[in-house]
Amino acid sequence: MRRQILRQMFLIVGAAAMAAAISNLTASAERRLDWIRTVTTVPATSRSSAPAAPRPETAAAVPAVPARRAPPPAKSVAPAAQAALAPPREYPPHPDKAWLETTPEETRSLFDRGVPFFDARRSSVYRDGHIRGARSLSVWEAGLDGKLEQLSGEGLDPSVPIVVYCSGGDCEDSHLLAERLWGIGLNNVLVYRDGFPDWERRGWPISKGETP
């Protein structure tokens, strides 16, 4: 009984489908239905007209720019070297004055130029430490006149700068020696006012003992 009912249903559905197909085929184009959906293929987008980038293996080789090197660090310059680098200053003779004073930097510049230096302190203090190359001419000890006479006989150019010094501060020995040197005809005597303590504090060249 059940199979008979199902068979009748299939027959009815099949007959209806066939009738619908015949009706659609005989209908006008405007009323006809599409049984199969037509899939519209979208045309591929046209390629850009811009030229293609060259392949890596065919592209022109661009030379690599070397990295900029950092400049080497600036070297620190010691005070003595700074004085040596300073432009030389002219020290014209001053026959109307027994002496002129110099700054530490000027004194170091004169030292580097090799001008004569004279130490006016006592010889015992001189032996404990003096500016390298300086000769001892103590104004308070016997024999100064003989030393000055000897110096005068050495043929030293009276216009050449010479430097005298003592212990700096309130010490006037360097000025007294400058007057004595001026008295024997040396017209370019310069006094290092700050004296040996300042020179030693700056770490500039010193010597010990009897010899300059």
Protein Blocks (a to p, Z undefined) as FASTA:
>chain_A
ZZmmmmmmmmmmmmmmmmmmmmmmmpcfklpccfbdcddddddddddfbdcdddfklpcc
dddddddddddddddddfklmmmmpccddddddfkbfbdcddfklmmmmmmnopacddfb
dfklmmnoccehiacddfkbghklmmmmmmmmnopafkbccddddeehjbfklmmmmmmm
mmnopabbccdfklmmlmmmnopacdedjbZZ
